[in-house]
Amino acid sequence: MTKFNQSVQEQSMLSQRIQNIDFPVFGRIAALARNKDVIRLDAGEPDFPAPALIKDAAVAAIAADYNQYAPVPGLEELRRGIAAKIQEREGMVFEPLSQITVCCGATEGLAAAFLAIVNPGDEVILLEPAYTVYTPDVLLCGGSPVYVKLSPPEFRIERHKLEAAVSPRTKAIIINSPHNPTGRIYSQEELSVIAEFCLRHNLIAITDEVYEELTYDGVKMERLWKIPGMEERTIIVSGFSKTFSVTGWRLGYVVAPVLLSRGVQLAHNYLTVGTAAPLQRAAVTASQMPADYYRTLAALLQQRRDILLDGLRKVGFECRCPQGGYFILADCSRFGWQDDWSLAQYLIEEIGVAAIPLSGFYKKYPADNPVFLRFAFCKREETIRTAVERLQRLKLKVK
């Protein structure tokens, strides 16, 4: 068998949906950084410990042999805790048993949400730059992603671009606020544009709110689903990973109207059956944390953000100040690189700092943008200061 024929035969063993997707940019950067003296500002992974209270709760649950299957939609106590927190913070009432599903991370929650609503041939509007799971999720459902560009440097939602993207096949739109990778929190005005757009075209909205507690400088986290008419057509996805520094626990949840929630629960059932039982017990404790916990965490991360932001600007990067989330987006155009991937490789190999090229968050528009890198500030202060010291070498080198 020739090499060509073997390649064709091997490809035919995979579904077309799998052939149309690839692993995200994060894995490629991680592979470059592996086994090197590199400070990892690429991944949204805290390098500081999770709260002792929830770690102790997980250990206690395991020791008490709470190690068998949890109910498929999640522990009732946990779902009631999630509903109570939403009601306390936002004044909205969701029925915990019929409207809340606990998933294996927000990532699985998103997959279950797409599987619940997307038919083959349906179009889903994605706002680019877009978090890297959205496109593959739509493709794995047999749907078609339709991209709307958020133009730098402000990355705002614009009505005319949405209208240009809609068609009779459009089923849904996904928005992410606080936004990864830009750090934007969409304004009430922008969300009103989305709401009007969804209502006029009979669309479902999926909102990825995994960074909802991580907002800075007093900027308010506005909610699409609180706008009249949107509660009935919005699927909310959030989780515990970012807020409690337990990204490896894979604990997320989905809140949706009853009909859509049933679809999410069915998809979740056949994706994973259920989420780790002892970790759900720990999440019950997390759901009961007082408001002071969230304020303290946001203040800590805002301080780390400011240290990294100041350092990057002194090196010579042009940065917008993120309003929320884990990341700073830095315009690196002035350093002379023609593409962000080459610069990211150089930083790893010569400077010893890893960051994510923004082009990894685009499918349609990467060539239209300046050279941007995404830096994570969910790190210890010592980690951030050492990374900034290393980046000073980049400034000296390009002069």
Secondary structure, DSSP 8 states (H G I E B T S, - for coil): --HHHHHHHHHHTS-HHHHT----HHHHHHHHHTTS--EE-SS---SS---HHHHHHHHHHHHTT--S---TT--HHHHHHHHHHHHHHH-----HHHHEEEESHHHHHHHHHHHHH--TT-EEEEEES--TTHHHHHHHTT-EEEEEE--TTTT---HHHHHHH--TTEEEEEEESS-TTT-----HHHHHHHHHHHHHHT-EEEEE-TTTT-B-TT-----GGGSTTTGGGEEEEEESTTTTT-GGG--EEEE--HHHHHHHHHHHHHHHS---HHHHHHHHHHHT--HHHHHHHHHHHHHHHHHHHHHHHHHT-EE---SBSSEEEEE-GGG--SSHHHHHHHIIIII-EE-EEGGGG-SS-GGGS--EEEEE--S-HHHHHHHHHHHHHHHHHH-
